[in-house]
């Protein structure tokens, strides 16, 4: 992942990117995967950064990408993505478990 714009110097030179679980009625997992946070600065904001994840529990989890610092704290548009932490098929949940939203 990489950013679309550089950090705003007057608001801080570093941005910490975190991946936060956003529970809702459809995605029933509470802690499917754990992601490392990423620190981005004025020298690497436009270079791809590797994100590592480890699975903790089964289920379907919705995550929100949050940027703190460098002017990214004020972003109104949030990017979300879903992780299916199991053996299954996208949109149908986990094999042998209740489907997401059931």
Buried (B, 14 or more C-beta within 10 A) or exposed (E): EEBEEBBBEEEBBEBBBBBEBBEEEEBBBEEBBEBEEBEBBBEBBEEEBEEEBEEBEBBBBBBEBBBEBBBBEEEEEEEEEBBBBBEBEEEEBBEEBEBBEE
